[in-house]
């Protein structure tokens, strides 16, 4: 590692965390980060590989070229920061902790049922207190909702009511850092097992490795392949034409990759249920999804391709039979509970497959004795950090958030389970935007019931879940794992790469948290739409309102408030729908995993059950089916040269998409900077 690379990486991390939030909330341009394939990281990588480094070589400035190992360091730091500005944290965080104070004044029944009194004071701004007649409180809440800046101008930093935010930022900041430490540590623990022993493909890392080049002056062979350049040129031209159409739709044409067969699918009722109803008859081909899926095993590609059609038919059948429970983000539903149990089954299978390695790591971490070389030194230290972080998280939740020990422990383990599942899907599937769509609070509500959780437990778990696990696809663990794999190909020690990622995350978080609060008070925290501002903030309180009504009707509300941890365990009443949904989800993964290990011909990959019946699966399954068809045709009829050319073309497709996205991102940013008017929205991905 060089000082230059570390400095560039850390500066880039701060820019991504702060600039990404501003772009997503104020200018409303293409997001810097959305999913596990952030254009703000991989786009500049393509530019550096294809333009910047070759230019420096031509002018004989080879010493100024960024070597592949240096680029790996930069990628590790900037990827870690990608977990901050968007879905991973800041898209929802500030609104979740302050909007309930505003909604308490405008939502019917909130004040009457005293919903805010069930929230631990540290979890909401100003300890959950709001007096509309007090000028300071008025500025605190109304200033956030509408913005304090005049004529869309930023305000001074001193105008933000920092005193009323301080305790909340301290509480959540501690939790964020502890979860970050646990995430980085868990990534360092599982990476040797997944990469070296199980040999997972990490498709995103495969692309990055293709673009990095070598330390010598000779370019990487991929740059000399005509199929790479042909695919890059065609895809870039496609985005150039379609981008121009977005700006001037009356004068130009666009090239469609979306097709409409809804007239056919609408005739079958089993194809009109759930997320699949949106896309089943309207397939859209996403080139990057096809290209990344091409690098996967065929059973993986096939499983993702058929996941959403199967889920759509199954969901419609369960609905007809009266066996499907209505989906609720906080209290759970049939597919949410099923996916959560499937994630648990996957984690247990992963633990079983790596039992020897993980037992050695844990033993050496606890005993401080090194036995042989089966466990890497950084993994052993990471295990210690993980154990300390998890214990600290439970302690903070018990004493600062007033959560009972069983619920605190369960939430921490479920949150880490969600991060682990998404990281595994990304490493094995290569889906650059994956969703599992279940919250720890929904699992615990189905397992314990409203009475055992209690009003305070429900609202605390709901707020924790919506902040940390609403969309775990952009979790820190996933980005760190990809960075470790990319660095591994250039002999960058995982311990060093993990350290750079951790430092980059801490610096980016320290800059982005206060910056986000300042941006919201300057321009208004509700300019990004109903879901971001009020929708996500009100979900937990609506569930709380309903649960309190039910407990009040049965006369159990007072008792539910006073139970301790043991009483809550003894009072647990699992929902019958939860038991059969979770049981089937758990069994499905175990059975398919065993069959896959036992029989080489088995066509279904168990991770299918983790991602089906989600928006991401509904959007991308057509692309994975197309990739599977291409794999089958090339394997059966193509030669070795054809297969190699296809791989080069797939890398070119991804590079062309990134360059097209970077072009219109820069054009839109320049237009907004010059005119202050938001430009037409054009993005290369479906979000």
PLY file of the C-alpha trace (Angstrom):
ply
format ascii 1.0
element vertex 687
property float x
property float y
property float z
element edge 686
property int vertex1
property int vertex2
end_header
0.00 0.00 0.00
1.21 3.51 -0.77
0.37 6.74 0.98
-0.98 8.14 -2.28
-3.50 5.32 -2.69
-4.63 5.50 0.93
-5.10 9.26 0.73
-7.08 9.06 -2.52
-9.22 6.26 -1.09
-10.05 8.11 2.12
-10.84 11.36 0.30
-12.99 9.41 -2.14
-14.82 7.75 0.75
-15.75 11.10 2.28
-16.85 12.48 -1.11
-19.04 9.44 -1.79
-20.71 9.55 1.63
-21.43 13.28 1.59
-21.88 13.90 -2.13
-23.95 10.77 -2.52
-26.43 11.99 0.07
-26.67 15.44 -1.52
-27.20 13.98 -4.99
-29.85 11.56 -3.76
-31.80 14.02 -1.64
-31.38 17.48 -3.18
-30.32 17.44 -6.83
-32.12 14.10 -7.35
-29.60 13.00 -9.97
-28.62 9.41 -10.62
-27.68 7.90 -7.29
-24.01 7.44 -6.54
-24.88 4.18 -4.79
-27.83 1.86 -5.23
-27.18 -1.83 -4.79
-23.92 -3.73 -4.59
-22.52 -2.37 -7.87
-22.09 1.38 -7.23
-21.42 3.29 -10.40
-19.44 5.91 -8.46
-16.75 3.28 -7.73
-16.69 1.06 -10.79
-17.28 3.84 -13.31
-14.05 5.65 -12.34
-12.29 2.28 -12.33
-13.20 1.81 -15.99
-12.09 5.38 -16.77
-8.78 4.83 -14.98
-8.16 1.54 -16.77
-9.17 2.62 -20.28
-8.29 6.32 -20.40
-6.25 7.76 -17.53
-3.50 5.16 -17.15
-2.99 4.69 -20.92
-2.78 8.48 -21.32
-0.13 8.71 -18.60
1.80 5.90 -20.29
1.73 7.73 -23.63
3.13 10.91 -22.14
5.78 8.83 -20.35
4.52 9.42 -16.85
4.43 5.80 -15.78
5.37 6.67 -12.23
2.16 8.64 -11.94
0.03 5.71 -13.11
-2.13 4.10 -10.48
-0.91 0.53 -10.22
-3.48 -2.26 -9.80
-2.50 -2.74 -6.15
-3.10 0.97 -5.50
-6.46 0.82 -7.24
-7.39 -2.08 -4.96
-6.68 0.07 -1.90
-8.79 2.90 -3.31
-11.63 0.50 -4.10
-11.55 -1.00 -0.58
-11.89 2.42 1.07
-14.52 3.82 -1.28
-16.64 0.66 -1.28
-16.87 0.82 2.51
-18.26 4.35 2.27
-20.94 3.19 -0.18
-22.87 1.70 2.74
-23.59 5.21 4.10
-25.28 7.69 1.72
-28.24 5.72 0.39
-30.26 2.64 1.34
-27.60 1.37 3.70
-28.16 4.17 6.24
-28.78 7.83 5.51
-31.67 7.56 3.06
-33.94 6.80 6.03
-32.01 7.50 9.21
-32.64 11.19 9.89
-36.32 10.89 9.01
-36.89 7.86 11.21
-35.57 9.66 14.29
-37.36 13.01 13.85
-40.44 12.59 11.63
-42.44 10.77 14.36
-42.47 14.08 16.28
-44.14 15.74 13.31
-46.46 12.83 12.55
-47.60 12.77 16.17
-49.19 16.16 15.53
-50.91 15.31 12.24
-51.81 11.60 12.44
-55.18 10.72 13.93
-54.95 8.85 17.23
-51.23 9.12 17.83
-51.47 11.69 20.61
-54.57 10.14 22.11
-52.88 6.75 22.42
-49.56 8.27 23.55
-47.46 6.37 21.08
-44.31 8.44 21.57
-44.23 7.63 25.29
-43.38 4.02 24.46
-40.19 5.04 22.64
-36.93 5.05 24.65
-35.88 8.75 24.88
-32.47 8.27 23.24
-33.97 6.89 20.03
-35.76 10.08 18.95
-34.51 13.64 18.55
-34.97 15.86 21.60
-35.78 12.70 23.60
-39.10 12.45 21.81
-40.41 15.74 23.22
-42.11 18.30 21.01
-44.10 21.37 22.03
-45.48 23.15 18.95
-45.72 26.44 20.85
-42.05 26.42 21.88
-39.94 28.35 19.31
-36.96 26.03 19.66
-39.09 22.91 19.14
-40.85 24.61 16.24
-37.51 25.23 14.57
-36.39 21.68 15.35
-39.31 19.93 13.65
-40.84 22.41 11.21
-37.39 23.48 10.10
-36.55 19.89 9.26
-39.80 19.26 7.39
-39.85 22.44 5.29
-36.19 23.50 5.43
-34.71 26.64 6.91
-32.99 27.83 3.73
-34.68 30.53 1.67
-35.11 30.15 -2.08
-33.42 26.75 -2.05
-30.25 28.14 -0.48
-28.11 26.40 2.13
-28.04 27.66 5.70
-25.14 28.20 8.04
-23.98 25.24 10.08
-24.68 27.15 13.29
-28.40 27.38 12.42
-28.91 23.64 12.85
-30.32 22.79 16.34
-27.37 20.56 17.21
-28.09 20.56 20.96
-31.39 18.75 20.45
-29.77 16.27 18.07
-26.69 15.50 20.17
-28.01 12.69 22.36
-29.73 10.94 19.49
-26.67 11.14 17.26
-24.53 9.81 20.12
-26.84 6.82 20.70
-27.22 5.87 17.06
-23.59 6.66 16.29
-22.42 4.13 18.87
-24.74 1.48 17.43
-23.64 2.22 13.85
-19.95 1.93 14.76
-20.50 -1.31 16.67
-22.44 -2.85 13.80
-19.71 -1.66 11.43
-17.00 -3.29 13.53
-19.00 -6.53 13.65
-19.63 -6.42 9.90
-15.97 -5.89 8.96
-14.91 -8.60 11.41
-17.44 -11.12 10.08
-16.32 -10.38 6.50
-12.70 -11.09 7.46
-13.75 -14.34 9.11
-15.83 -15.83 6.30
-13.77 -14.56 3.36
-10.99 -17.20 3.54
-13.60 -19.97 3.71
-15.71 -18.62 0.86
-12.88 -17.56 -1.42
-10.18 -20.19 -0.91
-12.02 -23.25 0.30
-15.45 -22.98 -1.33
-14.05 -21.01 -4.30
-17.04 -18.74 -4.76
-16.90 -16.71 -7.96
-17.61 -13.18 -6.69
-18.82 -12.06 -10.15
-18.49 -8.35 -9.35
-14.88 -8.94 -8.33
-14.32 -10.89 -11.57
-15.27 -7.79 -13.55
-13.09 -5.50 -11.43
-10.17 -7.89 -11.77
-10.57 -7.85 -15.56
-10.35 -4.05 -15.59
-7.46 -3.62 -13.16
-4.67 -4.60 -15.53
-1.21 -5.63 -14.41
1.67 -3.93 -12.66
3.76 -4.15 -15.82
3.57 -1.65 -18.64
1.86 -4.14 -20.94
-1.92 -3.85 -20.86
-4.19 -6.62 -19.63
-5.17 -9.00 -22.48
-8.83 -7.99 -22.15
-7.96 -4.57 -23.60
-6.67 -6.18 -26.78
-9.80 -8.24 -27.40
-12.03 -7.02 -30.20
-15.16 -8.54 -28.69
-14.61 -6.47 -25.56
-14.43 -3.24 -27.54
-17.30 -4.20 -29.83
-19.62 -4.91 -26.89
-18.48 -1.77 -25.07
-19.11 0.39 -28.14
-22.56 -1.05 -28.82
-23.77 -0.68 -25.24
-22.31 2.81 -24.89
-24.04 3.81 -28.14
-27.30 2.37 -26.80
-27.10 4.57 -23.68
-26.03 7.57 -25.72
-29.12 7.27 -27.95
-31.52 6.58 -25.09
-30.04 9.34 -22.96
-30.50 11.85 -25.75
-34.10 10.67 -26.10
-34.74 11.39 -22.42
-33.56 14.97 -22.93
-35.35 15.52 -26.25
-38.18 12.98 -26.47
-40.06 14.86 -29.20
-37.16 14.99 -31.64
-35.35 11.67 -31.12
-36.05 7.95 -30.77
-35.03 5.38 -28.20
-33.91 1.76 -28.45
-36.24 -0.40 -26.35
-35.17 -3.32 -24.20
-38.60 -3.61 -22.60
-41.33 -5.74 -24.16
-45.03 -5.98 -23.38
-46.79 -9.35 -23.30
-49.24 -8.37 -20.58
-52.22 -9.14 -22.83
-51.16 -12.79 -22.68
-50.27 -13.09 -19.00
-53.33 -11.16 -17.81
-55.52 -14.08 -18.88
-54.04 -16.32 -16.17
-54.95 -15.40 -12.61
-51.94 -17.20 -11.16
-49.68 -14.72 -12.97
-51.34 -11.67 -11.46
-50.13 -11.92 -7.85
-47.44 -10.14 -5.86
-44.33 -8.51 -7.31
-44.51 -10.79 -10.33
-47.70 -9.10 -11.53
-45.65 -5.99 -12.39
-43.08 -7.67 -14.61
-44.27 -11.15 -15.55
-45.72 -9.95 -18.85
-43.43 -6.94 -19.28
-39.89 -8.32 -19.46
-37.00 -5.86 -19.41
-33.46 -6.93 -20.24
-30.77 -5.30 -18.11
-27.39 -5.81 -19.84
-25.26 -5.71 -16.68
-27.47 -8.33 -15.01
-27.09 -10.62 -18.03
-23.32 -10.07 -18.17
-22.68 -10.70 -14.48
-24.98 -13.74 -14.45
-22.98 -15.21 -17.35
-20.02 -15.75 -14.99
-22.11 -17.88 -12.59
-22.73 -21.60 -12.47
-25.71 -22.61 -14.58
-27.76 -23.91 -11.65
-27.42 -20.54 -9.96
-28.50 -18.62 -13.06
-31.39 -21.00 -13.69
-32.59 -20.80 -10.07
-32.74 -17.01 -10.06
-34.39 -17.06 -13.47
-37.29 -19.26 -12.36
-37.56 -17.86 -8.81
-40.09 -15.13 -9.46
-42.43 -17.14 -11.76
-42.54 -19.92 -9.14
-43.15 -17.43 -6.31
-45.92 -15.72 -8.29
-47.77 -18.98 -8.93
-47.22 -20.22 -5.38
-48.39 -16.94 -3.84
-51.56 -16.92 -5.93
-52.26 -20.54 -4.98
-51.81 -19.84 -1.26
-54.07 -16.82 -1.57
-56.78 -18.92 -3.24
-56.49 -21.53 -0.49
-56.72 -18.90 2.25
-53.27 -19.83 3.57
-51.44 -16.59 2.78
-51.18 -13.98 5.51
-51.30 -10.31 4.39
-47.80 -8.89 4.18
-46.84 -6.19 6.68
-43.35 -4.76 6.89
-43.30 -4.65 10.70
-45.49 -7.56 11.82
-44.50 -9.93 9.01
-46.21 -12.10 6.43
-46.00 -15.46 4.71
-43.08 -14.83 2.36
-41.23 -12.58 4.81
-41.17 -15.27 7.48
-40.29 -17.90 4.90
-37.30 -15.90 3.60
-36.07 -15.21 7.13
-36.13 -18.91 7.99
-34.43 -19.71 4.68
-31.65 -17.27 5.60
-31.25 -19.07 8.94
-31.06 -22.44 7.22
-28.46 -21.08 4.80
-26.36 -19.76 7.70
-26.47 -23.14 9.44
-25.44 -24.93 6.25
-22.56 -22.50 5.76
-21.51 -23.09 9.36
-21.64 -26.84 8.79
-19.63 -26.71 5.58
-16.91 -24.61 7.23
-17.19 -26.16 10.69
-13.54 -27.20 10.90
-12.20 -23.81 9.87
-14.63 -21.81 12.01
-14.00 -23.98 15.08
-10.25 -23.40 14.75
-10.77 -19.64 14.41
-13.05 -19.51 17.46
-10.76 -21.71 19.53
-7.69 -19.62 18.78
-9.63 -16.41 19.38
-10.73 -17.54 22.84
-7.57 -19.32 23.98
-4.96 -17.00 22.35
-3.08 -20.10 21.23
-2.02 -20.60 17.61
-2.24 -24.19 16.43
-0.83 -24.75 12.99
-1.72 -22.48 10.09
-5.32 -23.49 9.36
-6.65 -20.11 10.47
-5.29 -16.81 9.23
-4.10 -14.42 11.90
-6.38 -11.62 10.78
-9.40 -13.96 11.00
-8.57 -14.82 14.59
-8.34 -11.17 15.59
-11.50 -10.45 13.62
-13.29 -13.13 15.63
-12.32 -11.37 18.85
-13.55 -8.06 17.49
-16.80 -9.70 16.42
-17.46 -11.20 19.84
-16.69 -7.94 21.64
-18.82 -5.92 19.22
-21.82 -8.23 19.53
-21.58 -8.19 23.31
-21.31 -4.39 23.33
-24.33 -4.10 21.04
-26.44 -6.21 23.39
-25.30 -4.19 26.42
-26.05 -0.86 24.73
-29.51 -2.03 23.68
-30.27 -3.35 27.16
-29.14 -0.33 29.15
-29.47 2.59 26.71
-32.47 1.45 24.67
-34.17 -0.27 27.62
-34.64 -3.51 25.68
-34.84 -6.82 27.53
-31.84 -9.11 27.14
-33.55 -11.87 25.06
-34.94 -9.33 22.60
-31.67 -7.41 22.38
-29.68 -10.57 21.69
-32.25 -11.81 19.17
-32.24 -8.51 17.28
-28.44 -8.35 17.03
-28.18 -11.92 15.78
-31.01 -11.47 13.27
-29.48 -8.25 11.92
-26.13 -9.97 11.43
-27.95 -12.89 9.81
-29.46 -10.49 7.25
-26.04 -8.99 6.48
-24.52 -12.46 6.13
-27.28 -13.65 3.78
-26.97 -10.63 1.46
-23.17 -10.95 1.41
-23.42 -14.63 0.50
-25.95 -13.97 -2.26
-23.70 -11.28 -3.72
-20.61 -13.48 -3.57
-22.32 -16.52 -5.05
-25.13 -15.12 -7.20
-23.62 -11.91 -8.50
-26.95 -10.08 -8.31
-25.85 -6.46 -8.09
-29.16 -5.50 -6.53
-30.55 -8.15 -4.20
-33.33 -7.99 -1.65
-34.35 -10.37 1.12
-37.16 -8.15 2.47
-37.64 -9.20 6.06
-37.04 -7.34 9.29
-35.94 -8.72 12.67
-38.98 -7.10 14.29
-41.29 -9.02 11.93
-39.61 -12.32 12.81
-39.79 -11.63 16.53
-43.41 -10.49 16.27
-44.34 -13.75 14.57
-42.32 -15.77 17.11
-43.32 -13.96 20.32
-46.57 -12.16 19.59
-47.56 -8.61 20.52
-48.10 -9.33 24.20
-44.67 -10.85 24.78
-42.90 -8.07 22.90
-44.86 -5.33 24.65
-45.39 -1.81 23.32
-41.91 -0.62 24.23
-40.23 -3.73 22.83
-42.19 -3.52 19.60
-41.43 0.15 18.95
-37.76 -0.24 19.89
-37.28 -3.27 17.65
-39.20 -1.55 14.87
-37.02 1.56 14.92
-33.83 -0.51 15.12
-34.96 -2.71 12.24
-35.97 0.14 9.94
-32.66 1.94 10.51
-30.34 -1.04 10.13
-32.13 -3.71 8.11
-34.70 -2.00 5.88
-32.54 -2.59 2.80
-29.44 -4.59 3.82
-28.34 -4.94 0.20
-26.00 -2.00 0.81
-24.59 -3.32 4.07
-20.97 -2.68 4.94
-20.19 -6.39 5.12
-21.09 -6.92 1.45
-18.90 -4.07 0.23
-15.98 -5.13 2.42
-16.16 -8.70 1.10
-16.04 -7.52 -2.50
-13.08 -5.28 -1.67
-11.26 -8.18 -0.03
-11.78 -10.38 -3.08
-10.59 -7.70 -5.50
-7.47 -7.08 -3.41
-6.79 -10.79 -3.12
-6.05 -10.95 -6.84
-3.35 -8.30 -6.42
-1.77 -9.74 -3.26
-3.29 -7.11 -1.01
-3.55 -8.68 2.43
-7.17 -9.03 3.59
-6.10 -7.69 6.98
-4.74 -4.51 5.40
-7.69 -4.18 3.03
-10.10 -4.60 5.94
-8.22 -1.98 7.95
-8.38 0.52 5.09
-12.10 -0.19 4.67
-12.73 0.35 8.38
-10.84 3.66 8.44
-12.62 4.81 5.28
-16.00 3.98 6.80
-15.29 5.81 10.08
-14.06 8.97 8.32
-16.95 8.90 5.86
-19.48 8.41 8.66
-17.98 11.23 10.76
-18.40 13.57 7.78
-21.72 12.28 6.44
-23.85 12.19 9.60
-23.64 15.92 10.44
-23.62 16.76 6.74
-26.92 14.92 6.23
-28.56 16.78 9.12
-27.33 20.12 7.73
-28.59 19.27 4.22
-32.02 18.33 5.58
-32.36 21.58 7.51
-31.13 23.57 4.52
-33.44 22.12 1.86
-36.09 20.22 3.83
-36.18 16.60 4.85
-39.41 15.81 3.02
-38.41 16.71 -0.54
-37.52 13.13 -1.45
-41.07 11.72 -1.51
-43.66 10.24 0.82
-42.00 6.86 1.42
-38.60 8.29 2.37
-40.02 11.06 4.56
-43.19 9.77 6.21
-43.84 6.23 4.97
-40.89 4.44 6.53
-41.12 6.59 9.68
-44.76 5.73 10.37
-44.70 1.97 9.77
-43.60 0.98 13.26
-45.99 3.39 14.94
-48.95 2.05 12.95
-48.08 -1.46 14.07
-47.73 -0.18 17.63
-51.11 1.53 17.45
-52.80 -1.66 16.26
-51.03 -3.84 18.83
-51.94 -1.53 21.72
-55.57 -1.56 20.61
-55.61 -5.36 20.57
-53.93 -5.62 23.98
-56.29 -3.02 25.42
-59.32 -4.96 24.20
-58.06 -8.17 25.84
-57.08 -6.37 29.05
-53.41 -7.38 28.75
-51.84 -4.00 27.98
-50.79 -3.19 31.54
-49.30 -6.64 32.11
-47.44 -6.50 28.81
-45.69 -3.31 29.91
-44.38 -4.72 33.20
-42.99 -8.12 32.13
-39.28 -8.83 32.45
-37.16 -10.83 30.04
-38.06 -14.24 31.49
-41.77 -13.44 31.54
-41.60 -12.40 27.90
-40.06 -15.71 26.93
-42.70 -17.64 28.87
-45.49 -15.52 27.39
-44.42 -16.10 23.80
-47.25 -17.26 21.57
-45.95 -18.00 18.06
-48.29 -17.22 15.21
-49.43 -20.41 13.48
-48.84 -18.83 10.06
-45.31 -17.95 11.18
-44.61 -21.55 12.20
-45.63 -23.16 8.93
-44.15 -20.38 6.77
-40.82 -20.45 8.60
-40.82 -24.23 8.77
-41.30 -24.64 5.04
-38.69 -21.97 4.27
-36.18 -23.63 6.58
-36.81 -27.11 5.20
-36.72 -25.97 1.56
-33.17 -24.62 1.88
-31.87 -27.61 3.84
-33.34 -30.16 1.44
-32.19 -28.40 -1.73
-28.72 -27.79 -0.27
-28.32 -31.46 0.61
-29.58 -32.54 -2.82
-27.20 -30.11 -4.50
-24.26 -31.50 -2.54
-25.36 -35.07 -3.12
-26.26 -35.02 -6.82
-24.35 -33.11 -9.47
-27.40 -33.04 -11.78
-29.65 -31.28 -9.24
-30.78 -28.07 -11.01
-32.07 -25.89 -8.14
-29.85 -23.72 -5.97
-31.23 -23.12 -2.44
-30.52 -19.39 -2.44
-33.54 -19.08 -4.72
-35.75 -19.23 -1.64
-33.98 -16.23 -0.10
-34.72 -13.80 -2.92
-38.00 -14.76 -4.55
-41.14 -12.64 -4.25
-39.10 -9.44 -3.96
-38.97 -6.41 -6.21
-35.38 -7.13 -7.26
-36.19 -10.71 -8.24
-39.23 -9.57 -10.22
-37.15 -7.03 -12.14
-34.11 -9.17 -12.91
-35.40 -12.71 -13.45
-35.82 -12.21 -17.21
-32.17 -11.19 -17.49
-31.01 -14.24 -15.56
-33.12 -16.52 -17.74
-31.52 -14.97 -20.82
-28.05 -15.49 -19.32
-28.90 -19.13 -18.61
-30.04 -19.66 -22.20
-26.79 -18.14 -23.48
-24.77 -20.37 -21.16
-26.56 -23.49 -22.37
-26.21 -22.60 -26.06
-22.55 -21.64 -25.86
-21.65 -24.69 -23.79
-23.48 -27.06 -26.11
-22.67 -25.61 -29.52
-19.74 -23.25 -29.01
-16.03 -23.91 -28.98
-13.52 -22.83 -26.37
-12.73 -19.73 -28.44
-16.43 -18.82 -28.59
-16.77 -19.15 -24.83
-13.72 -16.97 -24.24
-14.99 -14.34 -26.70
-18.35 -14.35 -24.91
-16.63 -13.65 -21.59
-14.73 -10.74 -23.12
-17.98 -9.39 -24.57
-19.70 -9.60 -21.18
-16.94 -7.55 -19.56
-17.32 -5.04 -22.40
-21.08 -4.85 -21.84
-20.59 -3.94 -18.18
-17.87 -1.40 -18.99
-20.08 0.19 -21.65
-22.98 0.47 -19.22
-20.79 2.13 -16.61
-19.36 4.61 -19.10
-22.86 5.43 -20.35
-24.06 5.97 -16.81
-21.07 8.14 -15.94
-21.64 10.26 -19.06
-25.22 11.16 -18.18
-24.40 11.53 -14.51
-21.81 14.18 -15.42
-24.13 15.87 -17.92
-26.94 16.02 -15.38
-24.64 17.30 -12.66
-23.26 20.05 -14.91
-26.79 21.06 -15.92
-27.94 21.26 -12.30
-24.84 23.22 -11.24
-25.31 25.74 -14.05
-29.08 26.21 -13.92
-30.25 24.94 -10.53
-32.91 22.93 -12.39
-33.09 19.18 -11.97
-32.26 17.48 -15.27
-34.22 14.62 -16.85
-33.56 11.41 -14.97
-31.67 8.73 -16.89
-30.10 5.73 -15.25
-28.58 2.49 -16.50
-30.12 0.40 -13.72
-33.79 -0.02 -12.73
-33.71 2.22 -9.65
0 1
1 2
2 3
3 4
4 5
5 6
6 7
7 8
8 9
9 10
10 11
11 12
12 13
13 14
14 15
15 16
16 17
17 18
18 19
19 20
20 21
21 22
22 23
23 24
24 25
25 26
26 27
27 28
28 29
29 30
30 31
31 32
32 33
33 34
34 35
35 36
36 37
37 38
38 39
39 40
40 41
41 42
42 43
43 44
44 45
45 46
46 47
47 48
48 49
49 50
50 51
51 52
52 53
53 54
54 55
55 56
56 57
57 58
58 59
59 60
60 61
61 62
62 63
63 64
64 65
65 66
66 67
67 68
68 69
69 70
70 71
71 72
72 73
73 74
74 75
75 76
76 77
77 78
78 79
79 80
80 81
81 82
82 83
83 84
84 85
85 86
86 87
87 88
88 89
89 90
90 91
91 92
92 93
93 94
94 95
95 96
96 97
97 98
98 99
99 100
100 101
101 102
102 103
103 104
104 105
105 106
106 107
107 108
108 109
109 110
110 111
111 112
112 113
113 114
114 115
115 116
116 117
117 118
118 119
119 120
120 121
121 122
122 123
123 124
124 125
125 126
126 127
127 128
128 129
129 130
130 131
131 132
132 133
133 134
134 135
135 136
136 137
137 138
138 139
139 140
140 141
141 142
142 143
143 144
144 145
145 146
146 147
147 148
148 149
149 150
150 151
151 152
152 153
153 154
154 155
155 156
156 157
157 158
158 159
159 160
160 161
161 162
162 163
163 164
164 165
165 166
166 167
167 168
168 169
169 170
170 171
171 172
172 173
173 174
174 175
175 176
176 177
177 178
178 179
179 180
180 181
181 182
182 183
183 184
184 185
185 186
186 187
187 188
188 189
189 190
190 191
191 192
192 193
193 194
194 195
195 196
196 197
197 198
198 199
199 200
200 201
201 202
202 203
203 204
204 205
205 206
206 207
207 208
208 209
209 210
210 211
211 212
212 213
213 214
214 215
215 216
216 217
217 218
218 219
219 220
220 221
221 222
222 223
223 224
224 225
225 226
226 227
227 228
228 229
229 230
230 231
231 232
232 233
233 234
234 235
235 236
236 237
237 238
238 239
239 240
240 241
241 242
242 243
243 244
244 245
245 246
246 247
247 248
248 249
249 250
250 251
251 252
252 253
253 254
254 255
255 256
256 257
257 258
258 259
259 260
260 261
261 262
262 263
263 264
264 265
265 266
266 267
267 268
268 269
269 270
270 271
271 272
272 273
273 274
274 275
275 276
276 277
277 278
278 279
279 280
280 281
281 282
282 283
283 284
284 285
285 286
286 287
287 288
288 289
289 290
290 291
291 292
292 293
293 294
294 295
295 296
296 297
297 298
298 299
299 300
300 301
301 302
302 303
303 304
304 305
305 306
306 307
307 308
308 309
309 310
310 311
311 312
312 313
313 314
314 315
315 316
316 317
317 318
318 319
319 320
320 321
321 322
322 323
323 324
324 325
325 326
326 327
327 328
328 329
329 330
330 331
331 332
332 333
333 334
334 335
335 336
336 337
337 338
338 339
339 340
340 341
341 342
342 343
343 344
344 345
345 346
346 347
347 348
348 349
349 350
350 351
351 352
352 353
353 354
354 355
355 356
356 357
357 358
358 359
359 360
360 361
361 362
362 363
363 364
364 365
365 366
366 367
367 368
368 369
369 370
370 371
371 372
372 373
373 374
374 375
375 376
376 377
377 378
378 379
379 380
380 381
381 382
382 383
383 384
384 385
385 386
386 387
387 388
388 389
389 390
390 391
391 392
392 393
393 394
394 395
395 396
396 397
397 398
398 399
399 400
400 401
401 402
402 403
403 404
404 405
405 406
406 407
407 408
408 409
409 410
410 411
411 412
412 413
413 414
414 415
415 416
416 417
417 418
418 419
419 420
420 421
421 422
422 423
423 424
424 425
425 426
426 427
427 428
428 429
429 430
430 431
431 432
432 433
433 434
434 435
435 436
436 437
437 438
438 439
439 440
440 441
441 442
442 443
443 444
444 445
445 446
446 447
447 448
448 449
449 450
450 451
451 452
452 453
453 454
454 455
455 456
456 457
457 458
458 459
459 460
460 461
461 462
462 463
463 464
464 465
465 466
466 467
467 468
468 469
469 470
470 471
471 472
472 473
473 474
474 475
475 476
476 477
477 478
478 479
479 480
480 481
481 482
482 483
483 484
484 485
485 486
486 487
487 488
488 489
489 490
490 491
491 492
492 493
493 494
494 495
495 496
496 497
497 498
498 499
499 500
500 501
501 502
502 503
503 504
504 505
505 506
506 507
507 508
508 509
509 510
510 511
511 512
512 513
513 514
514 515
515 516
516 517
517 518
518 519
519 520
520 521
521 522
522 523
523 524
524 525
525 526
526 527
527 528
528 529
529 530
530 531
531 532
532 533
533 534
534 535
535 536
536 537
537 538
538 539
539 540
540 541
541 542
542 543
543 544
544 545
545 546
546 547
547 548
548 549
549 550
550 551
551 552
552 553
553 554
554 555
555 556
556 557
557 558
558 559
559 560
560 561
561 562
562 563
563 564
564 565
565 566
566 567
567 568
568 569
569 570
570 571
571 572
572 573
573 574
574 575
575 576
576 577
577 578
578 579
579 580
580 581
581 582
582 583
583 584
584 585
585 586
586 587
587 588
588 589
589 590
590 591
591 592
592 593
593 594
594 595
595 596
596 597
597 598
598 599
599 600
600 601
601 602
602 603
603 604
604 605
605 606
606 607
607 608
608 609
609 610
610 611
611 612
612 613
613 614
614 615
615 616
616 617
617 618
618 619
619 620
620 621
621 622
622 623
623 624
624 625
625 626
626 627
627 628
628 629
629 630
630 631
631 632
632 633
633 634
634 635
635 636
636 637
637 638
638 639
639 640
640 641
641 642
642 643
643 644
644 645
645 646
646 647
647 648
648 649
649 650
650 651
651 652
652 653
653 654
654 655
655 656
656 657
657 658
658 659
659 660
660 661
661 662
662 663
663 664
664 665
665 666
666 667
667 668
668 669
669 670
670 671
671 672
672 673
673 674
674 675
675 676
676 677
677 678
678 679
679 680
680 681
681 682
682 683
683 684
684 685
685 686
